[in-house]
Amino acid sequence: MIRAGQIVAKTLKILEECIKPGVTTIELNNLAKEYIISQGALCSFENYEGFPYSICSSLNDVVIHGFPSSEKLKDGDVLSVDVGACYNGFHGDAARTFAVGIIANEAQKLIEVTKQCFFEGIKHAKVGKKISDISRAIFIFAKNNNLGVVRKFCGHGIGKNLHEAPSIPNYITNAKSERIQKGMAIAIEPMINLGGDEVDILKDGWTVVTKDKSLSAHYENTVLITNEEPKILTMLNLE
């Protein structure tokens, strides 16, 4: 899983360096696929439950699961990219939201707060804590910044399967919460909106958009639970 995570992290770095006005998300998709395969891995998302691409590229009001396309990125866009790689039967999964050119101040704040939501959550990714502790920290930080928290989709366990138990909500729930244990691998992924919490799914059955058409951001890492601090497997050099 460490190797899978590092492939994902490097893929996101390669894409970050290419994201600029005039580039298309299908070009990003092809770059990601080429690199992942060159590393002896498989694209986790491609054909997963019928998903037709190697990455998810979610533009502006698209929250997650956006389809890459030939539409050119333009100055001021906000692009979320979700990447998965499977190496020797184990998955890594991570997402980042990038500014395209110069973006509005409120859009930049959305990106920064969404990233920090992850880091608020991971503070509680420790043995003896509960999944609900992660969820609460993410939700409170987002709401303190007057942002919407997507409830329809959650983080998840990960390993031999891309999506495994437990589910990791980004909001406070009264449901019974699992205790965190050493050896767990989880994908913590805040999905935060500039407007309200509600989302719609488009007719393609995949693309999730904000109901109020507000901007959305996504930040995700695969995290390994240890007896000490959690390890982020999808950051370069395990930083």
N, C-alpha and C positions, 0 to 999 in steps of 0.2 A: 504493500500500500504506500510505503514511502516513495518508491520508484514511480508508481502511478501518479502520486500527488505532485512530484517534482516535474513530471512531464506536463501535467495540467498547468502548473505555475509558469513553466517556460513558454508554453503555448500562449497563455494570456499576456506574457511580456512581449512576445513577438507581435501579437495583435495590437497591443497598446502602441507600439512604435509605428504601426501602419495606419492607425485611425486618424483621419484628417478629412477635410472637405474634399469631395470628388471621388473618394473610395467607395466601393459598394460592399454591402455585407456578404454577398455571395463570394466576393474575392477573399474576404476574411475567413469565410467558411472553408474555402479551398486551401488557404494557407494553413489553417489549423489542422485540417485532415492530413495534408502532406507531412507536416511536422510530426504529428502523433504516430502516423504509420512508420515514419523514418526511425522512430525510437523503439520499434518492435511492439507497439501497443495498438489497441483498437479504439475507435471512437465510440465511447459508451452510449451516446445519444442516437447514433445513426441506426435507424430501424427499431429503436426501443419503443415497443407498443405502437409501431407504425410511424414514429417521428421520422420525417424524410431527410433530415440534414445532420451534419456533424457537430454543429454548435447551435445554440439559441442566440439570436440577435434581436434584442428588444429595444425598439426605438421610441423615445419620448414617452407617450402615454401607454406603451406596451410594458406590462409588468414583467412577465416571463413567457418563455416558450415561443418567442417571435421567430418567424421564418426568415432566413437570409434571402435577399432579393437583389435585383439589378439596379434598384434605386440608389442614387448617389447620396452619400452623406453631405450635409451642408452645415455651414457655420452656425453655431448655436444649438445644434442637436445634442441630445443626451442619449448615449448608447450603452445598454447593459449587455454583456456577453457572458454566457454560461458555457463552460467547457467540461467535458468528462472524458477520462481515458481509462482503459482497462489494460492492466499489465499482468500477465501470468494469472489471469482469472480474478484479479482484485481491482476495484475501482477507486479513482480519485475524482472529486467533483468540486468545482469552485466557480464563482462568478464575480465580476467587477463591473462597475459603471464608470464610463469614460465621458469626458467632455470632448465635443468635436469643435475644434477652433475655440473661439471666445463665446462663453455661455453667460446667461444672466446670473446675477448674484444669488437669487433664490434657488436656481438650479444647482449652483456650486455648493450651497449650504445643504441641499437635499443629499447630494453625493457624499459629502463629508459626514453628515449626521447618520446616514445609513451605514457607512463603514464603522463609525464609532458605536453604533448599536451592536454590531457584531462583537466588538471588543468589550463592551459592557456585559454582554451575555457570556462570553468565554471566561470571565472572571469567576463564574459559578460552575464551570465545567470541571468539577473536581469530585473525587471519590467522597461519597457520603452526602453530597448535595442531591437535589432532585432536578429533573428536567424542568419543572415549573419555575425553579429559581432562575434558570437561563431565560425562560420566556418572560418572566416578570421584569427582569432587568432591561431587556430589549424594549418591551412595551413602554415602560416608564420613561426611558430616555427619549424615545420617539415622541411620546405625547408631551413631554416637557418642552419639546421643540415645536409643538403644534403641527405635527405631521400625522398622516394617516397610516395605519398598520394593517396590511393585508391579512385577512383571517381565513380566506378560502384555501390557501396553500401554506405549507409548513416546511420546516427542515425535517431531517430524517436520519435514521441510521444508514450505514453504508459499509460494504465489505465485498463479499463474493457477489452480492447483488447491488445494483445501483441504488435502489431504495429498499431499506429494511426498517424494522422496528428499532427504536421507538420513533413516533412522530414528535417533532419539536416545534410547537407553536411559537409565534412571535408575539403572542398576546396572553393575557391572564385568563386562565380557565379554571373552573371548579372541578374538572375531571380529575380522577386519581392520577398521580404523577409517579413515574418510575424513578427509583433511586439510581444515581449514577455510579457505575462500577469501573474498576480498572480493566483495561482492555477493550472497552467500548470504542467504536469509531463512529462519529456522528458528523453530519453536515449541518452546521448552523448557518441559516441564511435569511437575515432580515430582508423583507420586501416592503419598502416604505414609499408612501405617496405624498406628493406636495399638497394634495387635497384630501378627500375623504377616504374611508377604508374600503369602500365597495368596488367590486370588479365585475366585468362581464367576460365571457368566453366567446370568441368570434365563430363564425360558421365553419371554419376549417377544423374546429374541435380542439385546437391547441392554443392559439394566440389569446393571451389574457391581457385585457386592457382595463385601465381605470374607468369606472362608470362615469365620472365627471370630467374625463379627458385631461386630467391633471398629469403632470410629469410623475414618473416613478423611477426608483433606483433599487438596485439589488446588489448585495455583497454577501459572498458565501465562501467558506473554507471547510475542508475536511479536517476534522480534529480527532486526535487520539487521546484517550483518557489514560493517564498514568498515576502512579502513587504520589507524584509531585505535581508540577505544573503541566497543563495540557499542552500537547504538541500540535502545532498547525502544520499539517503535511503538505498543504498546497500553497506554501510561500517558499520562494527560492531560498535554498540553503537552510530551510527550516527556521527562518528568522521569526 
